[in-house]
Amino acid sequence: METPTVAAATPWYRKLHWQIILGLLLGLLYGVLAAQNGWGSFTTNWIKPFGTIFITALKLIAVPLVLASLITGVASLSDLRKLSRIGGKTIGIYLLTTAIAVTIGVLLADVVQPGNAFSPELREDLVSAFGGDAESRVASIDEAGIRDRGPLQFLVDAVSDNAFASFSNNGSMLQVVVIAILFGIGLVQIPRERAAPVLAFFEGLNDVVIKLVDIVMLLAPIGVFALLADTIVSTAGDDPSVILELLGGLGKYMAVVLLGLGIHTFVVYPTLLKLFTPLGLKTFLAGIAPAQLVAFSTSSSGATLPVTMERCEEELGVSEEISSFVLPLGATINMDGTALYQAVATLFIAQAFALELGFAAQVTIVLTAVLASIGTAAVPGAGIIMLVIILEAVGVPAAGIALILGVDRILDMCRTVTNVTGDATVASVVAASEGQLFPPDQSGKGDRLRSVGETADLVPTRREAGMI
C-alpha cells in the first residue's frame, strides 16, 4: 500500500485558496442579502471593520518586507553587474507587457466600439449621479499639480528627501525600493566585517516579517468576505437593482475591459511562461491563486505584495534574490491591467461623446498610459486619477469619468488581479533567465532536486533556508 503524499493527505477545504474562494462566495451572497434587506448600516459597523483590519495588516508588513528582503537580496550580490543585468531585464519586460496591454485595449475598443451603444439618456443619468464625484476627483488632481507632471516625473518621485517619511507611506513604495537598493549597494561596498552585523539585523527582520505574513493570511477568508460584502453594499446602497442598472447600461464597456484583461492574463502571460520558463500553466495558476484572490478582494497590488512574494518563492520556486527585487518593483511600476483599462476607458468616453480619435491620438494613448502606469500608486482607485491625465492628453473632457465611476470598483478588483499575475509572471521569467527558478515537480512533493553545482551560486529560497 502506497504512503499518501502530503498534498493528497491535505483536505481540499484546508487549502488557503479554497478558503478564500469560500469567503468570496459568502461575501457575495451576504452583500446581495444586505442590499435587499437594508442592512447597510449593520454591514458598515459590524462587517466592514474586519476587511479594513485585513488590508491594514497587509499594508503594515509591506514596507518592512520590501526593505528587509531587498536589502538582503542586493547585499548578497558581490557583483553589481549582476544587479544591473537583473534590473534591466525586469524593467524592460515590465514596459513591454504594459505596452502590449495598452495595445490590446485600444484594438478591442476600436473593434467593439462600446461607447457607440451608449444612449444619451443613460449618459445624462450617470453624469447626474456621479458628476459630483468626478468633479471632486478632477479638483484633487488640480490641487496636487498632477496635470503638470512631465514625462520623467516618475524618476523625480522615485528619489526621496526623507527616508523615514517614505517608510511611513505605502504610496511611496517606489521610493522605498530605491532606498533599499542603494542601502544594499552600500553594504556591498564596505568591508564584509563591518557590513555583517547590519546585514544580520535585516536578515532577522526579514524572517520575522515572513512569519507575520503567515499569521495575517489566517485572516484572509474573513477579510475577503468582509471586503466583498462592503463593496456590494456600498455600490448598491439599499437597492440591489442599482447594480443591475449599472451593469446593463455599461455592460458593453465592462465586457471589453474584462475581455482585454482576460486575453492579457490568460494568453500573453502564459505565452511568456511557455517560451521562457519550465513552469506549466496549471502549476503557475495553482501557486499564485491565493495572491490573485487577495488582489481581487483588496484592489491593491501593494497590499497583496507580501502574499505574492511568499507564493512565488514557496510555490513557483522563484529564488528570494529575484523575488525580493522584481516583485516590489512590479507592485510600483507594473500596472498592465490598469493601463489596459485606461486605454479602453479613454476610447469609450470619447465614443460616448461622439469624439473621433485618430491614429496619432491613439498612439498618444498608448505612450501616455505606459508612462502613467509607472507613476500609478498601488492602491485602490489610483487608476482613475491617472485616467484624467490620459483623457486630457487626447482632448477628451475629464468630466467624462463620471460615466464609468459607477462600475469602477468592480473593474478595479479585476485589473488588480492582472497586475499581480503580471508581477509573478515577470518574476518567473527573470528567475528562469538567471538560473534561479526551481518549480515544484509534477507530484507536488516539493522543489525539483538540484545538484550541488546548480545551486552553488544561488541565494537559497526561504523554504530552503528554514525560514518557512
C-alpha positions as CSV (number, residue, x, y, z in Angstrom):
1,M,0.0,0.0,0.0
2,E,1.4,3.4,-1.0
3,T,2.0,6.0,1.5
4,P,-0.1,9.1,0.6
5,T,1.7,12.2,-0.3
6,V,1.4,15.3,1.8
7,A,-0.6,17.0,-0.9
8,A,-3.1,14.1,-1.1
9,A,-3.5,13.9,2.7
10,T,-4.5,17.6,2.9
11,P,-8.3,18.0,2.6
12,W,-9.3,20.5,0.0
13,Y,-11.1,22.7,2.5
14,R,-7.9,23.2,4.4
15,K,-6.1,24.8,1.4
16,L,-5.9,28.6,1.5
17,H,-7.2,29.3,-2.0
18,W,-10.4,27.3,-1.4
19,Q,-11.0,29.1,1.9
20,I,-10.6,32.4,0.2
21,I,-12.9,31.4,-2.6
22,L,-15.5,30.4,0.0
23,G,-15.1,33.8,1.7
24,L,-15.7,35.5,-1.7
25,L,-18.8,33.5,-2.4
26,L,-20.2,34.1,1.1
27,G,-19.4,37.8,0.9
28,L,-21.2,38.0,-2.5
29,L,-24.3,36.2,-1.1
30,Y,-24.3,38.3,2.1
31,G,-23.8,41.6,0.1
32,V,-26.9,40.8,-2.0
33,L,-29.0,39.9,1.0
34,A,-27.8,43.0,2.9
35,A,-28.7,45.3,0.0
36,Q,-32.2,43.7,-0.3
37,N,-32.9,43.9,3.4
38,G,-31.4,47.3,4.1
39,W,-28.5,46.0,6.2
40,G,-26.1,48.8,5.0
41,S,-25.6,50.3,8.4
42,F,-25.0,46.9,10.1
43,T,-22.5,46.0,7.4
44,T,-20.6,49.2,7.7
45,N,-20.4,49.0,11.5
46,W,-20.0,45.2,12.1
47,I,-18.7,43.6,8.9
48,K,-16.5,46.2,7.1
49,P,-14.0,46.6,10.0
50,F,-12.8,43.0,9.6
51,G,-11.9,43.8,6.0
52,T,-10.3,47.0,7.0
53,I,-8.2,45.2,9.6
54,F,-7.1,42.6,7.0
55,I,-5.9,45.3,4.5
56,T,-4.3,47.4,7.2
57,A,-2.3,44.3,8.4
58,L,-1.1,43.6,4.9
59,K,0.0,47.2,4.5
60,L,1.7,47.1,7.9
61,I,4.1,44.4,6.7
62,A,4.5,45.6,3.1
63,V,7.2,48.2,3.7
64,P,9.3,46.2,6.2
65,L,9.1,43.2,3.9
66,V,10.3,45.2,0.8
67,L,13.0,47.0,2.8
68,A,14.4,43.9,4.5
69,S,14.2,41.4,1.6
70,L,15.5,43.9,-1.0
71,I,18.5,45.0,1.2
72,T,19.5,41.4,1.9
73,G,19.0,40.4,-1.7
74,V,21.1,43.2,-3.1
75,A,23.8,42.8,-0.4
76,S,24.1,39.1,-1.3
77,L,25.3,40.1,-4.8
78,S,29.1,40.5,-4.8
79,D,28.9,41.6,-8.5
80,L,26.9,44.8,-9.1
81,R,26.9,44.0,-12.8
82,K,24.5,41.2,-12.0
83,L,22.2,43.6,-10.3
84,S,22.2,45.9,-13.3
85,R,21.5,42.9,-15.6
86,I,18.6,41.7,-13.5
87,G,17.2,45.3,-13.2
88,G,17.5,45.9,-16.9
89,K,15.6,42.7,-17.7
90,T,12.9,43.4,-15.2
91,I,12.2,47.0,-16.3
92,G,12.4,46.0,-19.9
93,I,9.9,43.2,-19.6
94,Y,7.5,45.3,-17.5
95,L,7.5,48.1,-20.0
96,L,6.9,45.6,-22.9
97,T,4.0,43.8,-21.2
98,T,2.4,47.2,-20.3
99,A,2.7,48.3,-24.0
100,I,1.1,45.1,-25.1
101,A,-1.7,45.5,-22.6
102,V,-2.5,49.1,-23.8
103,T,-2.4,48.0,-27.4
104,I,-4.9,45.2,-26.7
105,G,-7.2,47.7,-25.0
106,V,-7.0,50.1,-27.9
107,L,-7.6,47.5,-30.5
108,L,-10.6,46.0,-28.7
109,A,-12.2,49.4,-28.1
110,D,-11.7,50.2,-31.8
111,V,-13.3,46.9,-33.0
112,V,-16.2,46.7,-30.5
113,Q,-16.9,50.5,-30.2
114,P,-18.6,50.2,-26.7
115,G,-19.3,53.9,-26.5
116,N,-21.5,53.9,-29.6
117,A,-24.1,51.8,-27.9
118,F,-24.3,54.3,-25.0
119,S,-27.6,56.0,-25.0
120,P,-27.8,59.8,-24.4
121,E,-30.3,59.2,-21.7
122,L,-28.1,56.9,-19.7
123,R,-25.2,59.3,-20.3
124,E,-27.2,62.1,-18.7
125,D,-28.3,59.9,-15.8
126,L,-24.7,58.8,-15.0
127,V,-23.3,62.3,-15.3
128,S,-26.1,63.5,-12.9
129,A,-25.4,60.6,-10.5
130,F,-21.6,60.7,-10.4
131,G,-20.8,64.1,-11.8
132,G,-20.1,65.5,-8.3
133,D,-17.6,62.7,-7.5
134,A,-16.0,63.3,-10.9
135,E,-15.6,67.0,-10.2
136,S,-14.1,66.4,-6.8
137,R,-11.5,64.0,-8.3
138,V,-10.6,66.4,-11.0
139,A,-10.3,69.2,-8.4
140,S,-8.0,67.0,-6.3
141,I,-5.8,66.4,-9.3
142,D,-5.5,70.2,-9.8
143,E,-4.6,70.7,-6.2
144,A,-1.9,68.1,-6.3
145,G,-0.5,69.5,-9.5
146,I,-0.6,66.1,-11.3
147,R,-1.6,67.7,-14.6
148,D,1.8,69.5,-14.7
149,R,3.8,66.2,-14.4
150,G,6.5,65.9,-17.1
151,P,7.3,62.6,-18.8
152,L,10.2,61.9,-16.4
153,Q,8.4,63.0,-13.2
154,F,8.3,59.4,-12.0
155,L,12.1,59.4,-11.9
156,V,12.0,62.5,-9.7
157,D,9.3,61.0,-7.5
158,A,11.4,57.8,-7.1
159,V,14.1,59.7,-5.1
160,S,13.1,60.5,-1.5
161,D,14.3,63.5,0.5
162,N,13.2,61.9,3.8
163,A,13.7,58.1,4.1
164,F,11.5,57.9,7.3
165,A,8.7,59.7,5.6
166,S,8.8,57.2,2.7
167,F,8.8,54.3,5.1
168,S,5.6,55.6,6.7
169,N,3.7,55.9,3.4
170,N,2.7,52.8,1.4
171,G,2.1,55.1,-1.5
172,S,5.8,55.8,-1.7
173,M,6.8,52.2,-2.3
174,L,8.9,53.1,-5.3
175,Q,11.0,55.4,-3.0
176,V,11.4,52.5,-0.5
177,V,12.6,50.3,-3.3
178,V,15.2,52.8,-4.4
179,I,16.4,53.4,-0.8
180,A,16.7,49.7,-0.2
181,I,18.7,49.1,-3.4
182,L,21.1,52.0,-2.6
183,F,21.4,50.7,1.0
184,G,22.2,47.2,-0.3
185,I,24.8,48.6,-2.7
186,G,26.4,50.5,0.1
187,L,26.7,47.3,2.2
188,V,28.4,45.6,-0.7
189,Q,30.9,48.4,-1.0
190,I,32.1,48.4,2.7
191,P,34.3,45.7,4.3
192,R,32.5,42.5,5.0
193,E,33.2,42.5,8.7
194,R,31.6,46.0,9.0
195,A,28.6,45.0,6.9
196,A,27.9,41.7,8.7
197,P,26.0,43.0,11.8
198,V,23.9,45.3,9.7
199,L,23.1,42.5,7.3
200,A,22.3,40.2,10.1
201,F,19.8,42.7,11.5
202,F,17.9,42.9,8.2
203,E,18.0,39.1,7.7
204,G,16.4,38.7,11.2
205,L,13.8,41.4,10.3
206,N,13.1,39.5,7.1
207,D,12.5,36.2,9.0
208,V,10.1,37.9,11.4
209,V,8.1,39.6,8.6
210,I,7.7,36.3,6.8
211,K,6.2,34.8,9.9
212,L,3.9,37.8,10.1
213,V,2.7,37.1,6.6
214,D,1.7,33.6,7.6
215,I,-0.2,35.0,10.6
216,V,-2.0,37.7,8.6
217,M,-3.1,35.2,6.0
218,L,-5.0,33.3,8.6
219,L,-7.4,36.2,8.4
220,A,-7.7,36.1,4.6
221,P,-11.0,34.3,4.3
222,I,-12.7,36.5,6.8
223,G,-11.1,39.7,5.4
224,V,-12.1,38.8,1.9
225,F,-15.7,38.1,3.0
226,A,-16.0,41.5,4.7
227,L,-14.4,43.4,1.8
228,L,-16.6,41.9,-0.9
229,A,-19.7,42.3,1.2
230,D,-18.9,46.0,1.8
231,T,-18.1,46.6,-1.9
232,I,-21.6,45.3,-2.9
233,V,-23.4,47.2,-0.2
234,S,-21.6,50.5,-0.8
235,T,-22.2,50.3,-4.6
236,A,-25.9,49.3,-4.3
237,G,-26.9,51.1,-1.2
238,D,-30.2,49.6,-0.1
239,D,-31.3,48.9,-3.6
240,P,-29.6,46.0,-5.4
241,S,-31.4,47.0,-8.7
242,V,-28.9,49.8,-8.9
243,I,-26.1,47.3,-9.7
244,L,-28.2,45.7,-12.4
245,E,-28.9,49.0,-14.0
246,L,-25.2,49.9,-14.0
247,L,-24.2,46.5,-15.4
248,G,-26.9,46.7,-18.0
249,G,-26.1,50.3,-19.2
250,L,-22.3,49.8,-19.0
251,G,-22.3,46.1,-19.9
252,K,-20.5,46.5,-23.3
253,Y,-17.8,48.7,-21.8
254,M,-17.3,46.3,-18.9
255,A,-17.2,43.3,-21.3
256,V,-14.5,45.0,-23.4
257,V,-12.3,45.7,-20.3
258,L,-12.8,42.2,-19.0
259,L,-12.1,40.6,-22.4
260,G,-8.9,42.6,-22.6
261,L,-7.8,41.6,-19.1
262,G,-8.6,38.0,-19.9
263,I,-6.6,38.0,-23.1
264,H,-3.6,39.6,-21.3
265,T,-3.9,37.3,-18.2
266,F,-4.6,34.0,-19.9
267,V,-2.9,34.4,-23.3
268,V,0.0,36.9,-23.1
269,Y,1.3,35.8,-19.7
270,P,1.0,32.0,-20.3
271,T,2.9,32.6,-23.6
272,L,5.8,34.2,-21.8
273,L,5.8,31.4,-19.3
274,K,5.8,28.8,-22.0
275,L,8.5,30.4,-24.0
276,F,10.9,31.4,-21.2
277,T,10.3,29.2,-18.2
278,P,9.8,25.5,-17.4
279,L,6.6,26.3,-15.4
280,G,3.4,24.8,-16.6
281,L,0.3,27.0,-16.6
282,K,-1.5,24.7,-14.1
283,T,1.4,24.9,-11.7
284,F,1.6,28.6,-12.1
285,L,-2.1,29.3,-11.6
286,A,-2.3,27.0,-8.6
287,G,0.7,28.6,-7.0
288,I,-0.4,32.2,-7.5
289,A,-4.2,31.7,-6.9
290,P,-4.2,32.9,-3.3
291,A,-2.4,36.1,-4.3
292,Q,-4.9,36.6,-7.1
293,L,-7.8,36.2,-4.8
294,V,-6.4,38.6,-2.2
295,A,-5.7,41.1,-5.1
296,F,-9.3,40.8,-6.2
297,S,-10.7,41.5,-2.8
298,T,-8.3,44.3,-1.8
299,S,-7.9,46.0,-5.2
300,S,-4.4,46.8,-4.1
301,S,-1.3,45.2,-5.6
302,G,0.7,46.9,-2.8
303,A,-1.3,45.3,-0.1
304,T,-1.1,41.9,-1.9
305,L,2.7,42.1,-2.2
306,P,3.6,40.1,0.9
307,V,1.3,37.3,-0.3
308,T,2.7,37.5,-3.9
309,M,6.3,37.2,-2.7
310,E,5.5,34.2,-0.4
311,R,3.6,32.3,-3.1
312,C,6.3,33.0,-5.8
313,E,9.0,31.7,-3.5
314,E,7.2,28.8,-1.9
315,E,5.0,27.5,-4.8
316,L,6.7,28.7,-8.0
317,G,10.3,28.2,-7.0
318,V,11.5,31.8,-7.6
319,S,14.6,32.5,-5.6
320,E,14.5,35.1,-2.8
321,E,17.2,37.1,-4.6
322,I,14.9,37.6,-7.6
323,S,11.5,37.9,-5.9
324,S,12.8,40.5,-3.4
325,F,13.8,42.7,-6.3
326,V,11.4,42.0,-9.1
327,L,8.1,41.9,-7.2
328,P,8.4,45.1,-5.1
329,L,9.4,46.9,-8.3
330,G,6.5,45.4,-10.1
331,A,4.0,46.5,-7.4
332,T,5.0,50.1,-8.1
333,I,5.7,50.3,-11.9
334,N,4.0,47.3,-13.5
335,M,0.3,48.1,-13.9
336,D,-0.7,46.2,-17.0
337,G,-4.3,45.8,-16.0
338,T,-4.6,49.5,-15.1
339,A,-3.1,50.6,-18.3
340,L,-5.4,48.4,-20.4
341,Y,-8.4,49.7,-18.6
342,Q,-7.3,53.3,-19.1
343,A,-7.0,52.8,-22.8
344,V,-10.5,51.3,-23.1
345,A,-12.0,53.9,-20.8
346,T,-10.5,56.7,-22.8
347,L,-11.8,55.5,-26.1
348,F,-15.2,54.6,-24.5
349,I,-15.7,58.1,-23.2
350,A,-14.6,59.6,-26.5
351,Q,-17.1,57.4,-28.3
352,A,-19.9,58.3,-25.9
353,F,-19.3,62.0,-26.6
354,A,-19.1,61.3,-30.3
355,L,-15.4,62.4,-30.4
356,E,-13.2,60.9,-33.2
357,L,-9.7,59.9,-32.1
358,G,-7.4,59.3,-35.0
359,F,-4.2,57.2,-35.2
360,A,-2.0,59.9,-33.7
361,A,-4.3,60.3,-30.7
362,Q,-4.4,56.5,-30.1
363,V,-0.6,56.4,-30.2
364,T,-0.6,59.1,-27.6
365,I,-2.9,57.0,-25.5
366,V,-0.5,54.1,-25.7
367,L,2.6,56.1,-24.8
368,T,0.8,58.1,-22.0
369,A,-0.8,55.1,-20.5
370,V,2.6,53.3,-20.3
371,L,4.2,56.2,-18.6
372,A,1.2,56.9,-16.4
373,S,1.2,53.3,-15.2
374,I,4.7,53.8,-13.8
375,G,3.6,56.6,-11.6
376,T,0.3,55.0,-10.5
377,A,0.2,54.2,-6.8
378,A,-0.5,50.5,-6.0
379,V,-3.7,51.4,-4.0
380,P,-7.4,51.1,-4.8
381,G,-8.8,53.7,-7.2
382,A,-5.5,55.2,-8.2
383,G,-6.0,54.3,-11.9
384,I,-9.0,56.7,-12.2
385,I,-6.8,59.6,-11.2
386,M,-4.2,58.9,-13.9
387,L,-7.0,58.4,-16.4
388,V,-7.7,62.1,-16.2
389,I,-4.2,62.8,-17.5
390,I,-4.7,60.5,-20.5
391,L,-8.1,61.9,-21.3
392,E,-6.8,65.5,-21.4
393,A,-3.7,64.4,-23.4
394,V,-6.0,63.5,-26.3
395,G,-8.6,66.3,-25.8
396,V,-11.4,64.2,-24.2
397,P,-13.3,66.0,-21.4
398,A,-12.1,64.8,-18.0
399,A,-15.6,65.1,-16.6
400,G,-16.4,62.0,-18.7
401,I,-15.0,59.8,-15.9
402,A,-18.5,60.3,-14.3
403,L,-19.7,57.8,-17.0
404,I,-17.6,54.9,-15.6
405,L,-17.3,55.7,-11.9
406,G,-20.3,53.5,-11.0
407,V,-18.6,50.3,-12.1
408,D,-15.0,51.3,-11.5
409,R,-14.7,49.5,-8.2
410,I,-15.7,46.2,-9.8
411,L,-13.2,46.6,-12.7
412,D,-10.6,47.8,-10.2
413,M,-10.8,44.4,-8.5
414,C,-10.3,42.6,-11.8
415,R,-7.5,44.7,-13.2
416,T,-5.6,44.3,-9.9
417,V,-5.6,40.5,-10.5
418,T,-4.0,41.1,-13.8
419,N,-1.4,43.4,-12.2
420,V,-0.4,40.8,-9.6
421,T,-0.4,38.0,-12.2
422,G,1.9,40.1,-14.3
423,D,4.3,40.6,-11.4
424,A,4.5,36.9,-10.7
425,T,5.0,36.1,-14.5
426,V,7.9,38.6,-14.9
427,A,9.5,37.3,-11.7
428,S,9.3,33.8,-13.0
429,V,10.8,34.8,-16.4
430,V,13.6,36.8,-14.9
431,A,14.4,34.0,-12.4
432,A,14.5,31.4,-15.2
433,S,16.8,33.6,-17.2
434,E,19.2,33.8,-14.3
435,G,19.0,30.1,-13.5
436,Q,17.1,30.8,-10.3
437,L,13.7,29.2,-11.0
438,F,13.1,25.8,-9.5
439,P,9.4,24.9,-9.7
440,P,7.9,22.0,-7.7
441,D,7.8,18.7,-9.5
442,Q,4.6,17.3,-11.0
443,S,3.8,15.2,-8.0
444,G,3.7,18.2,-5.7
445,K,6.3,16.8,-3.4
446,G,8.5,19.9,-3.3
447,D,11.2,21.7,-5.2
448,R,12.9,19.8,-8.1
449,L,16.1,18.1,-6.9
450,R,19.2,20.1,-7.9
451,S,22.8,19.2,-7.9
452,V,25.4,21.0,-5.8
453,G,26.8,22.5,-9.0
454,E,23.4,24.0,-9.9
455,T,22.9,25.7,-6.6
456,A,26.4,26.8,-5.8
457,D,26.0,30.4,-6.9
458,L,22.4,30.8,-5.8
459,V,20.8,32.5,-2.8
460,P,18.5,29.9,-1.2
461,T,14.8,30.3,-1.1
462,R,13.2,31.0,2.3
463,R,12.0,27.4,2.4
464,E,15.5,26.0,1.8
465,A,16.9,28.3,4.4
466,G,14.5,27.0,7.0
467,M,12.6,30.3,7.3
468,I,9.3,28.8,6.4
